[in-house]
Amino acid sequence: MSSLLIPKEQQTAYQRWEMSSFASDIHERPQEQPKKAVKPNANGSTARNELSQYLAKARQDGFEQGKQEGMEIGLNEAKAAMAGDSNKLLQMTLSFSDSVKKSNEEISGNLLSLALDIAKAMLKSKISANDNVILPVVRDAIRQLPYVQQPAVLMLHPEDIHMVRQQMGDEIGVDGWILRENPKIERGGCMIETGANQVDATNGMRWKRICEALGKTDTWQEK
């Protein structure tokens, strides 16, 4: 501008045009609006937070699920292993028990055989040393008969007949017993034969019955 403030009446035509044009230009130019600060998108931030939380929860849930499944698998494997060990231990225990049982049975059997051998030796010694041993044997054999039917024969070793006649003559005489020597019968034993019955009371047969009652097999005669 040619001057700062010039009264309108003193301005030239050009000056008046220049001022008018400048003012018009100012009014016509749109004023620039101040740029607004861009605020952060609240919805976008919330979505990101929710996604982060979801992923974190998913990871945690996956971890917990994996841990639980791992614990269950481990527990099942441990149970299976313990069951296998228990079965092995049970088999070992049963095997040991069977071995102990067999050992006890073997020991018991040996002890019983030893006891029978001792008893047999004592009986034979008693028979040879005591003539009266035949008397209870004969009485017991007669009691096994349901009744005495004639003819009734009592067979004894020759050395035992004298003792029976001397000690039991009256008893057997009443029923008409016939005493008969039989050298095949060992001392201490006898045999009875009647019209309907037979009683084997020899030493070998009586010993056999005793062994059978004890579940053993043994013979009276020396092997």
GUSE-737215 format. One record per residue: residue number from 1; y, z, x of N, C-alpha, C, O in turn; residue in three letters. Coordinates in nm, 3 decimals. Atoms other than C-alpha are relative to their C-alpha. Last residue first. Example, Ala and Ser with C-alpha at 12.3 -4.5 7.8 and 13.67 -1.06 7.14 Angstrom:
<pts>
- 2,-0.119,-0.006,-0.082,-0.106,0.714,1.367,0.109,0.073,-0.077,0.220,0.090,-0.026,SER .
- 1,-0.119,0.000,0.089,-0.450,0.780,1.230,0.120,0.000,0.090,0.118,0.066,0.194,ALA .
</pts>
This chain:
<pts>
- 223,-0.007,0.143,-0.022,-15.288,5.276,1.266,-0.049,-0.036,0.139,-0.050,-0.154,0.176,LYS .
- 222,-0.086,0.035,-0.113,-15.411,5.629,1.190,-0.005,-0.152,0.021,-0.110,-0.215,0.009,GLU .
- 221,0.069,0.018,-0.128,-15.566,5.667,0.848,0.099,-0.042,0.107,0.199,-0.108,0.079,GLN .
- 220,0.045,-0.130,-0.047,-15.354,5.799,0.566,-0.068,-0.009,0.136,-0.051,0.077,0.222,TRP .
- 219,0.142,-0.026,0.018,-15.167,5.479,0.518,-0.039,0.134,0.058,0.024,0.185,0.151,THR .
- 218,0.062,-0.060,-0.118,-14.797,5.428,0.466,-0.147,0.027,-0.032,-0.185,0.048,-0.147,ASP .
- 217,0.138,0.053,-0.012,-14.573,5.237,0.233,-0.059,0.053,0.130,-0.010,0.024,0.239,THR .
- 216,0.046,0.038,-0.133,-14.259,5.423,0.128,-0.142,-0.055,-0.009,-0.217,-0.028,-0.103,LYS .
- 215,-0.045,0.135,-0.030,-14.066,5.453,-0.197,-0.042,-0.047,0.138,0.022,-0.135,0.195,GLY .
- 214,-0.116,-0.006,-0.088,-14.101,5.832,-0.211,0.053,-0.139,0.038,0.148,-0.151,0.115,LEU .
- 213,-0.102,-0.078,0.071,-14.336,5.822,-0.513,0.129,0.009,0.081,0.237,0.021,0.023,ALA .
- 212,-0.057,0.085,0.104,-14.526,5.544,-0.338,0.108,0.071,-0.079,0.208,0.011,-0.116,GLU .
- 211,-0.090,0.096,-0.064,-14.571,5.766,-0.032,0.065,-0.092,-0.103,0.184,-0.122,-0.092,CYS .
- 210,-0.119,-0.072,-0.048,-14.716,6.053,-0.239,0.101,-0.097,0.060,0.221,-0.087,0.032,ILE .
- 209,-0.082,-0.034,0.116,-14.950,5.819,-0.426,0.129,0.072,0.041,0.237,0.047,-0.013,ARG .
- 208,-0.064,0.122,0.048,-15.079,5.674,-0.099,0.091,0.028,-0.119,0.202,-0.025,-0.127,LYS .
- 207,-0.114,0.028,-0.089,-15.145,6.021,0.040,0.075,-0.126,-0.045,0.198,-0.131,-0.037,TRP .
- 206,-0.105,-0.099,0.031,-15.360,6.105,-0.263,0.124,-0.022,0.087,0.237,-0.009,0.040,ARG .
- 205,-0.064,0.033,0.128,-15.553,5.782,-0.221,0.110,0.099,-0.035,0.215,0.058,-0.085,MET .
- 204,-0.076,0.124,-0.009,-15.621,5.834,0.152,0.073,-0.036,-0.129,0.189,-0.078,-0.125,GLY .
- 203,-0.124,-0.023,-0.075,-15.720,6.199,0.115,0.086,-0.127,0.005,0.208,-0.120,-0.010,ASN .
- 202,0.020,0.001,-0.143,-15.973,6.121,-0.158,0.134,0.018,0.070,0.240,-0.001,0.010,THR .
- 201,-0.080,-0.106,-0.061,-15.894,6.229,-0.510,-0.029,0.008,0.148,-0.024,0.116,0.208,ALA .
- 200,0.003,0.015,-0.146,-16.015,5.913,-0.686,0.097,0.103,0.059,0.219,0.086,0.053,ASP .
- 199,-0.117,-0.057,-0.066,-16.089,6.007,-1.047,-0.020,-0.011,0.150,-0.117,0.039,0.206,VAL .
- 198,0.017,-0.012,-0.144,-16.327,5.802,-1.262,0.131,0.052,0.058,0.238,0.005,0.021,GLN .
- 197,-0.118,-0.007,-0.088,-16.367,5.810,-1.637,-0.041,0.008,0.147,-0.155,0.039,0.181,ASN .
- 196,-0.114,0.078,0.047,-16.602,5.724,-1.924,0.117,-0.006,0.098,0.207,-0.088,0.081,ALA .
- 195,0.043,0.113,0.081,-16.954,5.840,-1.831,0.115,-0.090,-0.042,0.094,-0.207,-0.071,GLY .
- 194,0.063,-0.046,0.124,-16.821,6.055,-1.553,-0.040,-0.125,-0.079,-0.024,-0.238,-0.033,THR .
- 193,0.044,0.106,0.089,-16.734,5.988,-1.190,-0.068,0.064,-0.120,-0.156,0.149,-0.107,GLU .
- 192,0.068,-0.042,0.121,-16.531,6.219,-0.969,-0.037,-0.124,-0.081,0.043,-0.216,-0.097,ILE .
- 191,-0.002,0.100,0.106,-16.430,6.160,-0.610,-0.081,0.051,-0.117,-0.182,0.119,-0.100,MET .
- 190,0.116,0.012,0.086,-16.340,6.413,-0.340,0.018,-0.118,-0.095,0.126,-0.175,-0.107,CYS .
- 189,-0.016,0.086,0.116,-16.105,6.493,-0.054,-0.128,-0.007,-0.081,-0.232,0.042,-0.038,GLY .
- 188,-0.124,-0.032,0.067,-16.058,6.767,0.208,0.025,-0.088,-0.122,0.122,-0.066,-0.194,GLY .
- 187,-0.013,-0.141,0.038,-16.322,6.627,0.439,0.139,0.026,-0.059,0.240,-0.026,-0.011,ARG .
- 186,-0.051,-0.089,-0.104,-16.329,6.250,0.442,0.009,0.142,-0.054,0.029,0.164,-0.173,GLU .
- 185,-0.119,-0.072,0.047,-16.544,6.066,0.188,0.040,0.100,0.109,-0.042,0.180,0.153,ILE .
- 184,-0.116,0.090,-0.011,-16.776,5.818,0.358,0.130,0.067,-0.047,0.240,0.022,-0.016,LYS .
- 183,-0.062,-0.010,-0.133,-17.026,6.101,0.416,0.121,-0.093,0.019,0.200,-0.074,0.111,PRO .
- 182,-0.041,0.136,-0.033,-17.097,6.123,0.040,0.074,0.006,0.133,0.191,0.045,0.136,ASN .
- 181,-0.060,0.021,-0.131,-17.289,6.429,-0.077,0.036,-0.148,0.020,-0.037,-0.237,-0.023,GLU .
- 180,0.067,0.103,-0.078,-17.347,6.470,-0.447,0.076,-0.021,0.130,0.198,-0.036,0.132,ARG .
- 179,-0.065,0.014,-0.130,-17.272,6.766,-0.669,-0.080,-0.098,0.085,-0.202,-0.089,0.095,LEU .
- 178,0.096,0.034,-0.103,-17.381,6.724,-1.032,0.077,-0.020,0.131,0.165,-0.105,0.138,ILE .
- 177,-0.039,0.090,-0.106,-17.162,6.898,-1.287,-0.112,-0.019,0.100,-0.188,0.073,0.129,TRP .
- 176,0.111,0.084,-0.047,-17.330,7.053,-1.588,0.039,-0.101,0.106,-0.014,-0.212,0.107,GLY .
- 175,-0.016,0.136,0.055,-17.020,7.182,-1.763,-0.106,-0.096,0.053,-0.101,-0.216,0.024,ASP .
- 174,-0.010,-0.007,0.146,-17.112,7.547,-1.710,0.003,-0.139,-0.062,-0.060,-0.163,-0.165,VAL .
- 173,0.134,-0.010,0.057,-17.228,7.482,-1.352,0.003,-0.001,-0.153,-0.087,-0.055,-0.216,GLY .
- 172,0.052,0.134,0.019,-16.886,7.355,-1.246,-0.141,0.003,-0.062,-0.186,-0.096,-0.120,ILE .
- 171,-0.093,0.086,0.075,-16.714,7.688,-1.300,-0.063,-0.137,-0.030,-0.059,-0.184,-0.143,GLU .
- 170,0.001,-0.039,0.142,-17.007,7.909,-1.194,0.087,-0.095,-0.084,0.050,-0.129,-0.196,ASP .
- 169,0.131,0.024,0.061,-17.059,7.728,-0.864,-0.001,0.029,-0.149,-0.051,-0.051,-0.228,GLY .
- 168,-0.022,0.055,0.135,-16.690,7.718,-0.775,-0.132,-0.026,-0.075,-0.134,-0.100,-0.173,MET .
- 167,-0.123,-0.048,0.065,-16.664,7.928,-0.456,0.014,-0.044,-0.145,0.083,0.023,-0.223,GLN .
- 166,-0.019,-0.144,-0.020,-17.013,7.899,-0.307,0.118,0.053,-0.080,0.108,0.161,-0.139,GLN .
- 165,0.108,-0.071,0.068,-17.098,7.558,-0.448,0.021,0.150,0.008,-0.004,0.222,-0.089,ARG .
- 164,-0.022,0.018,0.145,-16.758,7.424,-0.345,-0.109,0.075,-0.076,-0.079,0.144,-0.174,VAL .
- 163,-0.115,-0.081,0.042,-16.783,7.567,0.008,0.020,-0.010,-0.151,0.052,0.091,-0.215,MET .
- 162,0.037,-0.141,-0.009,-17.135,7.425,0.060,0.113,0.089,-0.049,0.088,0.185,-0.123,HIS .
- 161,0.082,-0.036,0.115,-17.031,7.084,-0.066,-0.035,0.148,0.002,-0.034,0.214,-0.102,ILE .
- 160,-0.079,-0.065,0.105,-16.741,7.055,0.180,-0.086,0.046,-0.118,-0.042,0.129,-0.197,ASP .
- 159,-0.046,-0.130,-0.046,-16.947,6.987,0.494,0.080,0.075,-0.107,0.099,0.196,-0.096,GLU .
- 158,0.109,-0.098,-0.012,-17.140,6.708,0.322,0.047,0.139,0.042,-0.009,0.239,-0.004,PRO .
- 157,0.052,0.007,-0.135,-16.817,6.528,0.221,-0.106,0.108,0.014,-0.091,0.216,-0.043,HIS .
- 156,-0.076,-0.069,-0.105,-16.786,6.539,-0.153,-0.060,-0.034,0.137,-0.172,-0.083,0.150,LEU .
- 155,0.042,0.045,-0.133,-16.889,6.353,-0.470,0.092,0.059,0.105,0.215,0.054,0.094,MET .
- 154,-0.106,-0.037,-0.094,-16.863,6.531,-0.807,-0.050,-0.034,0.140,-0.145,0.026,0.189,LEU .
- 153,0.040,-0.008,-0.139,-17.078,6.363,-1.073,0.124,0.030,0.086,0.228,-0.036,0.074,VAL .
- 152,-0.122,-0.026,-0.075,-17.042,6.414,-1.449,-0.040,0.029,0.144,-0.109,0.127,0.172,ALA .
- 151,0.017,-0.082,-0.119,-17.322,6.256,-1.658,0.132,0.011,0.076,0.209,-0.085,0.084,PRO .
- 150,0.119,0.010,-0.085,-17.205,6.354,-1.899,-0.048,-0.146,0.007,-0.037,-0.222,-0.089,GLN .
- 149,0.109,0.070,0.068,-16.855,6.344,-2.037,-0.116,-0.017,0.097,-0.098,-0.063,0.210,GLN .
- 148,0.115,0.021,-0.089,-16.595,6.594,-1.927,-0.112,-0.061,-0.081,-0.162,-0.001,-0.176,VAL .
- 147,0.115,-0.081,0.040,-16.268,6.562,-2.118,-0.115,-0.034,0.095,-0.113,-0.139,0.161,TYR .
- 146,-0.031,-0.041,0.137,-15.919,6.421,-2.060,-0.111,0.088,-0.058,-0.086,0.178,-0.137,PRO .
- 145,0.089,0.059,0.099,-15.998,6.427,-1.687,0.042,0.045,-0.139,0.069,0.163,-0.160,LEU .
- 144,-0.048,0.132,0.037,-15.702,6.502,-1.461,-0.088,-0.068,-0.105,-0.047,-0.168,-0.165,GLN .
- 143,-0.105,-0.012,0.103,-15.791,6.873,-1.464,0.055,-0.136,-0.044,0.109,-0.148,-0.154,ARG .
- 142,0.066,-0.027,0.128,-16.115,6.794,-1.275,0.103,0.008,-0.113,0.076,-0.039,-0.224,ILE .
- 141,0.067,0.123,0.042,-15.918,6.635,-0.989,-0.068,0.019,-0.135,-0.064,-0.071,-0.219,ALA .
- 140,-0.103,0.092,0.048,-15.684,6.937,-0.967,-0.063,-0.131,-0.050,-0.019,-0.187,-0.150,ASP .
- 139,-0.051,-0.050,0.128,-15.979,7.177,-0.943,0.104,-0.096,-0.060,0.104,-0.122,-0.180,ARG .
- 138,0.101,0.021,0.103,-16.142,6.965,-0.673,0.050,0.046,-0.136,0.032,-0.025,-0.235,VAL .
- 137,0.010,0.146,0.021,-15.825,6.948,-0.461,-0.100,-0.029,-0.111,-0.073,-0.111,-0.198,VAL .
- 136,-0.105,0.044,0.092,-15.757,7.320,-0.508,-0.004,-0.150,-0.027,0.042,-0.196,-0.132,PRO .
- 135,0.009,-0.062,0.131,-16.105,7.395,-0.358,0.113,-0.041,-0.094,0.083,-0.085,-0.205,LEU .
- 134,0.064,0.088,0.098,-16.107,7.143,-0.071,0.003,0.058,-0.142,-0.002,-0.018,-0.238,ILE .
- 133,-0.094,0.104,0.045,-15.854,7.337,0.138,-0.061,-0.086,-0.110,0.013,-0.134,-0.196,VAL .
- 132,-0.039,-0.023,0.140,-16.090,7.639,0.150,0.096,-0.108,-0.055,0.127,-0.109,-0.174,ASN .
- 131,0.100,0.054,0.092,-16.258,7.508,0.466,0.041,0.013,-0.146,-0.007,-0.062,-0.231,ASP .
- 130,0.019,-0.090,0.115,-15.945,7.563,0.673,-0.097,-0.064,-0.099,-0.067,-0.167,-0.159,ASN .
- 129,0.002,-0.140,-0.039,-15.905,7.426,1.028,-0.035,0.094,-0.115,-0.072,0.209,-0.091,ALA .
- 128,0.104,-0.024,-0.100,-15.993,7.060,0.975,-0.015,0.148,0.034,-0.121,0.191,0.079,SER .
- 127,0.130,0.032,0.057,-15.800,7.040,0.653,-0.113,0.032,0.098,-0.216,0.088,0.061,ILE .
- 126,0.038,-0.107,0.093,-15.497,7.222,0.797,-0.140,-0.023,-0.057,-0.217,0.072,-0.074,LYS .
- 125,0.030,-0.119,-0.079,-15.477,6.989,1.096,-0.047,0.113,-0.090,-0.138,0.188,-0.055,SER .
- 124,0.129,0.023,-0.067,-15.503,6.688,0.869,-0.041,0.121,0.083,-0.158,0.157,0.088,LYS .
- 123,0.108,-0.006,0.100,-15.232,6.828,0.647,-0.136,-0.020,0.066,-0.232,0.052,0.036,LEU .
- 122,0.019,-0.139,0.039,-15.001,6.902,0.943,-0.114,0.014,-0.101,-0.193,0.108,-0.093,MET .
- 121,0.065,-0.070,-0.112,-15.046,6.553,1.086,-0.029,0.145,-0.036,-0.134,0.198,-0.001,ALA .
- 120,0.138,0.047,-0.008,-14.972,6.398,0.747,-0.076,0.072,0.112,-0.190,0.113,0.096,LYS .
- 119,0.076,-0.061,0.111,-14.661,6.612,0.703,-0.147,-0.041,0.007,-0.235,0.042,-0.015,ALA .
- 118,0.017,-0.143,-0.030,-14.531,6.517,1.049,-0.084,0.067,-0.108,-0.174,0.146,-0.079,ILE .
- 117,0.095,-0.010,-0.112,-14.591,6.147,0.985,-0.029,0.145,0.035,-0.143,0.183,0.061,ASP .
- 116,0.135,0.027,0.051,-14.428,6.179,0.646,-0.104,0.009,0.111,-0.214,0.062,0.091,LEU .
- 115,0.043,-0.117,0.078,-14.121,6.347,0.796,-0.141,-0.020,-0.054,-0.222,0.073,-0.054,ALA .
- 114,0.031,-0.107,-0.093,-14.092,6.075,1.060,-0.051,0.123,-0.074,-0.147,0.187,-0.031,LEU .
- 113,0.126,0.036,-0.066,-14.116,5.807,0.797,-0.044,0.108,0.098,-0.162,0.142,0.109,SER .
- 112,0.107,-0.021,0.096,-13.850,5.985,0.594,-0.136,-0.034,0.061,-0.234,0.038,0.040,LEU .
- 111,0.022,-0.144,0.015,-13.622,6.013,0.897,-0.115,0.028,-0.096,-0.196,0.118,-0.072,LEU .
- 110,0.067,-0.049,-0.121,-13.669,5.645,0.975,-0.029,0.149,-0.008,-0.136,0.196,0.033,ASN .
- 109,0.138,0.048,-0.001,-13.592,5.548,0.618,-0.076,0.050,0.121,-0.193,0.089,0.111,GLY .
- 108,0.074,-0.078,0.100,-13.286,5.769,0.610,-0.146,-0.040,-0.002,-0.236,0.043,-0.012,SER .
- 107,0.019,-0.135,-0.054,-13.163,5.617,0.937,-0.082,0.085,-0.096,-0.172,0.158,-0.055,ILE .
- 106,0.095,0.009,-0.110,-13.223,5.267,0.807,-0.028,0.137,0.060,-0.142,0.171,0.090,GLU .
- 105,0.132,0.023,0.057,-13.059,5.346,0.477,-0.106,-0.006,0.110,-0.218,0.044,0.094,GLU .
- 104,0.046,-0.124,0.061,-12.764,5.502,0.658,-0.140,-0.016,-0.059,-0.224,0.073,-0.048,ASN .
- 103,0.031,-0.093,-0.108,-12.733,5.198,0.882,-0.052,0.131,-0.056,-0.150,0.188,-0.006,SER .
- 102,0.126,0.043,-0.060,-12.760,4.965,0.587,-0.041,0.096,0.111,-0.159,0.129,0.126,LYS .
- 101,0.107,-0.024,0.097,-12.495,5.165,0.406,-0.135,-0.038,0.057,-0.232,0.037,0.044,LYS .
- 100,0.025,-0.145,0.003,-12.273,5.178,0.713,-0.115,0.032,-0.094,-0.200,0.115,-0.065,VAL .
- 99,0.063,-0.035,-0.127,-12.310,4.802,0.759,-0.034,0.149,0.005,-0.142,0.188,0.049,SER .
- 98,0.138,0.048,0.003,-12.244,4.742,0.392,-0.073,0.038,0.128,-0.190,0.078,0.125,ASP .
- 97,0.074,-0.088,0.091,-11.937,4.966,0.409,-0.146,-0.042,-0.008,-0.236,0.042,-0.008,SER .
- 96,0.023,-0.127,-0.071,-11.813,4.780,0.716,-0.082,0.095,-0.085,-0.171,0.164,-0.035,PHE .
- 95,0.098,0.027,-0.105,-11.861,4.447,0.540,-0.033,0.127,0.076,-0.149,0.153,0.108,SER .
- 94,0.130,0.016,0.065,-11.687,4.582,0.233,-0.109,-0.024,0.103,-0.219,0.030,0.094,LEU .
- 93,0.043,-0.132,0.049,-11.400,4.711,0.444,-0.137,-0.008,-0.063,-0.223,0.077,-0.039,THR .
- 92,0.039,-0.080,-0.116,-11.374,4.384,0.636,-0.051,0.136,-0.043,-0.150,0.187,0.011,MET .
- 91,0.126,0.054,-0.049,-11.378,4.188,0.311,-0.049,0.079,0.121,-0.169,0.107,0.133,GLN .
- 90,0.105,-0.039,0.094,-11.111,4.417,0.168,-0.136,-0.049,0.046,-0.234,0.024,0.039,LEU .
- 89,0.026,-0.142,-0.022,-10.898,4.379,0.480,-0.111,0.048,-0.092,-0.197,0.126,-0.051,LEU .
- 88,0.070,-0.012,-0.128,-10.931,4.001,0.460,-0.038,0.145,0.027,-0.149,0.175,0.071,LYS .
- 87,0.135,0.051,0.019,-10.844,4.010,0.091,-0.082,0.011,0.128,-0.199,0.048,0.126,ASN .
- 86,0.072,-0.100,0.079,-10.546,4.235,0.161,-0.145,-0.044,-0.022,-0.237,0.037,-0.014,SER .
- 85,0.034,-0.112,-0.089,-10.431,4.004,0.440,-0.081,0.105,-0.073,-0.174,0.163,-0.018,ASP .
- 84,0.101,0.047,-0.094,-10.450,3.708,0.204,-0.044,0.109,0.095,-0.163,0.125,0.121,GLY .
- 83,0.124,0.013,0.077,-10.268,3.900,-0.067,-0.112,-0.048,0.090,-0.225,0.001,0.082,ALA .
- 82,0.054,-0.134,0.018,-10.007,4.008,0.187,-0.131,-0.005,-0.076,-0.225,0.070,-0.047,MET .
- 81,0.052,-0.046,-0.130,-9.958,3.647,0.294,-0.063,0.138,-0.012,-0.169,0.164,0.045,ALA .
- 80,0.121,0.077,-0.028,-9.928,3.534,-0.067,-0.064,0.045,0.131,-0.185,0.060,0.141,ALA .
- 79,0.106,-0.049,0.089,-9.685,3.816,-0.141,-0.131,-0.072,0.028,-0.238,-0.010,0.033,LYS .
- 78,0.040,-0.132,-0.051,-9.479,3.727,0.166,-0.114,0.057,-0.085,-0.210,0.114,-0.033,ALA .
- 77,0.081,0.022,-0.121,-9.477,3.361,0.063,-0.049,0.132,0.058,-0.162,0.142,0.106,GLU .
- 76,0.129,0.055,0.041,-9.367,3.460,-0.286,-0.090,-0.024,0.120,-0.210,0.004,0.116,ASN .
- 75,0.077,-0.108,0.061,-9.096,3.685,-0.144,-0.137,-0.049,-0.042,-0.237,0.020,-0.022,LEU .
- 74,0.045,-0.091,-0.104,-8.973,3.412,0.089,-0.086,0.112,-0.055,-0.187,0.150,0.005,GLY .
- 73,0.102,0.070,-0.077,-8.962,3.161,-0.194,-0.056,0.091,0.109,-0.177,0.098,0.130,ILE .
- 72,0.119,0.010,0.083,-8.782,3.409,-0.417,-0.113,-0.069,0.075,-0.228,-0.027,0.070,GLU .
- 71,0.062,-0.133,0.006,-8.535,3.500,-0.141,-0.129,-0.006,-0.082,-0.228,0.057,-0.046,MET .
- 70,0.061,-0.029,-0.131,-8.468,3.133,-0.071,-0.070,0.135,0.000,-0.179,0.150,0.056,GLY .
- 69,0.122,0.079,-0.010,-8.414,3.065,-0.440,-0.071,0.026,0.132,-0.194,0.033,0.137,GLU .
- 68,0.097,-0.057,0.094,-8.169,3.355,-0.460,-0.132,-0.076,0.008,-0.240,-0.015,0.012,GLN .
- 67,0.046,-0.128,-0.055,-7.987,3.244,-0.143,-0.107,0.060,-0.090,-0.208,0.111,-0.041,LYS .
- 66,0.087,0.028,-0.115,-7.970,2.886,-0.267,-0.056,0.128,0.060,-0.173,0.134,0.097,GLY .
- 65,0.124,0.056,0.052,-7.836,3.001,-0.601,-0.098,-0.028,0.112,-0.217,0.002,0.101,GLN .
- 64,0.075,-0.108,0.064,-7.581,3.228,-0.435,-0.133,-0.050,-0.053,-0.236,0.016,-0.039,GLU .
- 63,0.048,-0.093,-0.104,-7.470,2.952,-0.198,-0.087,0.110,-0.061,-0.194,0.143,-0.011,PHE .
- 62,0.108,0.066,-0.072,-7.449,2.698,-0.477,-0.060,0.090,0.107,-0.181,0.093,0.127,GLY .
- 61,0.117,0.001,0.089,-7.249,2.941,-0.689,-0.119,-0.066,0.069,-0.232,-0.018,0.059,ASP .
- 60,0.052,-0.136,0.008,-7.015,3.006,-0.396,-0.125,0.007,-0.088,-0.223,0.072,-0.054,GLN .
- 59,0.064,-0.034,-0.128,-6.971,2.636,-0.325,-0.063,0.139,-0.005,-0.174,0.159,0.044,ARG .
- 58,0.122,0.079,-0.009,-6.912,2.565,-0.693,-0.074,0.030,0.130,-0.196,0.045,0.132,ALA .
- 57,0.100,-0.065,0.087,-6.665,2.853,-0.712,-0.133,-0.074,0.007,-0.240,-0.013,0.009,LYS .
- 56,0.038,-0.125,-0.065,-6.473,2.716,-0.412,-0.107,0.072,-0.080,-0.202,0.126,-0.023,ALA .
- 55,0.083,0.032,-0.115,-6.479,2.367,-0.559,-0.047,0.127,0.071,-0.162,0.137,0.114,LEU .
- 54,0.128,0.050,0.051,-6.354,2.496,-0.893,-0.097,-0.029,0.116,-0.215,0.007,0.112,TYR .
- 53,0.075,-0.114,0.050,-6.080,2.704,-0.729,-0.140,-0.042,-0.048,-0.238,0.028,-0.025,GLN .
- 52,0.040,-0.081,-0.116,-5.963,2.407,-0.528,-0.085,0.118,-0.043,-0.186,0.151,0.019,SER .
- 51,0.106,0.073,-0.069,-5.968,2.188,-0.838,-0.051,0.080,0.121,-0.171,0.088,0.146,LEU .
- 50,0.122,-0.013,0.080,-5.771,2.449,-1.033,-0.116,-0.070,0.068,-0.228,-0.018,0.068,GLU .
- 49,0.050,-0.138,-0.011,-5.515,2.476,-0.756,-0.131,0.018,-0.076,-0.225,0.081,-0.027,ASN .
- 48,0.059,-0.016,-0.133,-5.480,2.098,-0.734,-0.057,0.140,0.018,-0.164,0.157,0.077,ARG .
- 47,0.126,0.073,-0.003,-5.436,2.076,-1.111,-0.069,0.016,0.135,-0.190,0.036,0.144,ALA .
- 46,0.100,-0.078,0.075,-5.173,2.348,-1.106,-0.137,-0.066,0.006,-0.239,0.000,0.022,THR .
- 45,0.035,-0.116,-0.082,-4.978,2.168,-0.833,-0.107,0.083,-0.067,-0.201,0.130,-0.002,SER .
- 44,0.081,0.046,-0.112,-4.988,1.842,-1.029,-0.046,0.116,0.089,-0.160,0.119,0.133,GLY .
- 43,0.133,0.035,0.051,-4.865,2.008,-1.348,-0.091,-0.044,0.113,-0.209,-0.009,0.114,ASN .
- 42,0.076,-0.124,0.026,-4.577,2.177,-1.170,-0.141,-0.030,-0.046,-0.236,0.039,-0.008,ALA .
- 41,0.075,0.015,0.126,-4.452,1.849,-1.027,-0.088,0.123,-0.019,-0.187,0.143,0.051,ASN .
- 40,0.145,0.025,-0.014,-4.214,1.955,-0.752,-0.066,-0.004,-0.136,-0.030,0.071,-0.226,PRO .
- 39,0.079,-0.123,0.015,-3.844,1.923,-0.840,-0.149,-0.033,0.014,-0.193,-0.139,-0.030,LYS .
- 38,0.131,0.025,0.064,-3.662,1.628,-0.704,-0.079,0.130,-0.001,-0.115,0.187,0.102,VAL .
- 37,0.112,-0.040,-0.085,-3.306,1.732,-0.633,-0.131,-0.019,-0.074,-0.145,0.021,-0.190,ALA .
- 36,0.062,-0.128,0.035,-3.066,1.536,-0.842,-0.116,0.029,0.094,-0.190,-0.060,0.137,LYS .
- 35,0.146,0.001,0.015,-2.864,1.265,-0.681,-0.053,0.141,-0.026,-0.018,0.239,0.039,LYS .
- 34,0.074,-0.071,-0.107,-2.497,1.293,-0.743,-0.150,0.002,-0.029,-0.196,0.027,-0.140,PRO .
- 33,0.045,-0.133,0.040,-2.373,1.028,-0.983,-0.074,0.067,0.114,-0.152,0.003,0.185,GLN .
- 32,0.137,-0.032,-0.041,-2.186,0.742,-0.834,-0.034,0.145,-0.036,0.035,0.240,0.000,GLU .
- 31,0.009,-0.110,-0.096,-1.873,0.662,-1.033,-0.146,0.030,0.030,-0.230,0.037,-0.060,GLN .
- 30,0.073,-0.121,0.048,-1.873,0.333,-1.198,-0.011,0.104,0.109,-0.038,0.075,0.226,PRO .
- 29,0.114,-0.032,-0.088,-1.608,0.099,-1.070,-0.072,0.126,-0.050,-0.011,0.232,-0.059,ARG .
- 28,0.118,0.082,0.030,-1.390,-0.024,-1.369,-0.122,0.039,0.086,-0.235,0.022,0.039,GLU .
- 27,0.057,-0.033,0.132,-1.142,0.261,-1.362,-0.126,-0.077,-0.026,-0.219,-0.026,-0.089,HIS .
- 26,0.054,-0.137,-0.002,-1.086,0.235,-0.987,-0.066,0.035,-0.131,-0.172,0.096,-0.135,ILE .
- 25,0.124,0.001,-0.078,-1.051,-0.142,-0.998,-0.065,0.137,0.004,-0.187,0.150,0.003,ASP .
- 24,0.105,0.059,0.083,-0.800,-0.119,-1.278,-0.134,0.004,0.071,-0.239,0.029,0.012,SER .
- 23,0.036,-0.098,0.103,-0.596,0.123,-1.078,-0.111,-0.052,-0.086,-0.204,0.020,-0.124,ALA .
- 22,0.073,-0.111,-0.067,-0.602,-0.111,-0.777,-0.048,0.105,-0.102,-0.160,0.155,-0.094,PHE .
- 21,0.134,0.048,-0.038,-0.508,-0.413,-0.987,-0.084,0.111,0.061,-0.204,0.123,0.034,SER .
- 20,0.076,0.016,0.123,-0.219,-0.230,-1.149,-0.142,-0.044,0.029,-0.237,0.003,-0.033,SER .
- 19,0.033,-0.134,0.050,-0.096,-0.109,-0.815,-0.085,-0.009,-0.124,-0.181,0.066,-0.142,MET .
- 18,0.093,-0.061,-0.095,-0.103,-0.457,-0.667,-0.045,0.137,-0.049,-0.163,0.168,-0.039,GLU .
- 17,0.133,0.063,0.020,0.057,-0.616,-0.968,-0.105,0.066,0.088,-0.219,0.086,0.046,TRP .
- 16,0.052,-0.047,0.130,0.349,-0.371,-0.964,-0.137,-0.059,-0.025,-0.223,0.007,-0.083,ARG .
- 15,0.043,-0.140,-0.013,0.388,-0.430,-0.593,-0.056,0.053,-0.132,-0.155,0.125,-0.136,GLN .
- 14,0.126,-0.003,-0.077,0.394,-0.804,-0.643,-0.055,0.141,0.012,-0.175,0.165,0.001,TYR .
- 13,0.108,0.048,0.088,0.655,-0.777,-0.918,-0.135,0.006,0.072,-0.236,0.042,0.012,ALA .
- 12,-0.005,0.142,0.022,0.869,-0.566,-0.699,-0.114,-0.041,-0.088,-0.205,0.037,-0.116,THR .
- 11,0.107,0.080,-0.059,0.885,-0.200,-0.746,0.024,-0.146,-0.030,0.078,-0.187,-0.132,GLN .
- 10,-0.044,0.049,-0.131,1.220,-0.027,-0.808,-0.106,-0.089,0.065,-0.080,-0.152,0.168,GLN .
- 9,-0.112,0.093,0.018,1.169,0.009,-1.181,0.046,-0.054,0.133,0.115,-0.156,0.139,GLU .
- 8,0.043,0.127,0.056,0.821,0.153,-1.120,0.113,-0.100,-0.008,0.093,-0.218,0.017,LYS .
- 7,-0.023,0.009,0.145,0.943,0.424,-0.894,-0.029,-0.141,-0.048,-0.007,-0.241,0.022,PRO .
- 6,-0.121,0.081,0.027,0.786,0.399,-0.553,0.017,-0.005,-0.149,-0.074,-0.045,-0.221,ILE .
- 5,-0.045,-0.019,0.138,0.537,0.662,-0.435,0.129,-0.075,-0.017,0.232,-0.034,0.038,LEU .
- 4,0.086,-0.099,0.064,0.331,0.589,-0.123,0.037,0.018,-0.145,-0.048,-0.001,-0.232,LEU .
- 3,-0.067,-0.130,0.011,0.481,0.264,-0.009,-0.088,0.095,-0.070,-0.178,0.055,-0.143,SER .
- 2,-0.124,0.006,-0.078,0.362,-0.073,0.108,0.076,0.129,-0.006,0.158,0.157,0.082,SER .
- 1,-0.119,0.000,0.083,0.000,0.000,0.000,0.124,0.000,0.087,0.124,0.054,0.198,MET .
</pts>
